[in-house]
Amino acid sequence: MVSGSSDDSTASGVRAPSIVGPPSLVDLAAATLRRMIVGGELLCGQRIVENRLTHELGISRPPLREALRTLEREGLVRQVPRKGVIVTPLTLHDIYEIFTLRAEFERLAVRLGVPVREQARLRRCSEALRAMGEAADAGDEPRYAECAFEFHVSIVGLSGHRRLEDAYRSLQLQMMLAMALNRRARQPTETLSEDIARHRQLLEAVRTGDPDTVLRELGSHGDRSFLEGIESEVEGHTEVALQWLRRQRENQETR
């Protein structure tokens, strides 16, 4: 017997990696529901019908309810008295805040990151665009929405500013709720391939190395289609949000 050899890895200061088990039924249910929401299958304000989801997901009510509690903590669903669980509705003021903050983050990223100083950052944008194409080819709308968000994160990543990217990511679920509304509004007139073409055009603007060209492309990127008539579909009409909406429409008319 060798003294002190009972745990060589601990003695040498090296620890074996933790073994992570497979995702639980609750985790899988939460992931599926999350994809249904950000992919536009479950819309803002829509009631969650437990009987239908237990049948569709093939699970019992206890794990489904625990999954819904997970999404409630994330802000994707909420409990409403006498109505049950609904997908968190976006008010007009919510939309105003999400879009103005997103726009400022992206403009700052362009000012800091264009022209691009490291080719790896451009490759990241190209990879994100390729992933969008793969999701479109597979007809996977939730995956496509996730990839579209990652493309915009890669645009912010051109700045090389980690805290800016972290702040942008912190808005992910809220942005994707708004993006789901926008994608639904664009579906009758725009295919996923055409949507990818708009994103490719934005990347080509980045490649020119001219920040003003990129900012103009961002300004006409086409991510505001759902704002047409939105005030009749959502609540929470503040004066500042209505003024912002009027400016958005005026700017659209002048392009």
Secondary structure, 3 states (H helix, E strand, C coil): CCCCCCCHHHHCCCCCCCCCCCCCHHHHHHHHHHHHHHCCCCCCCCECCHHHHHHHHCCCHHHHHHHHHHHHHHCCEEEECCCEEEECCCCHHHHHHHHHHHHHHHHHHHHHHCCCCCHHHHHHHHHHHHHHHHHHHCCCHHHHHHHHHHHHHHHHHCCCCHHHHHHHHCCHHHHHHHHHHHHHHHCCCCCHHHHHHHHHHHHHHHHCCCHHHHHHHHHCCCCCHHHCCHHHCCCCCCHHHHHHHHHHHHHHHHC
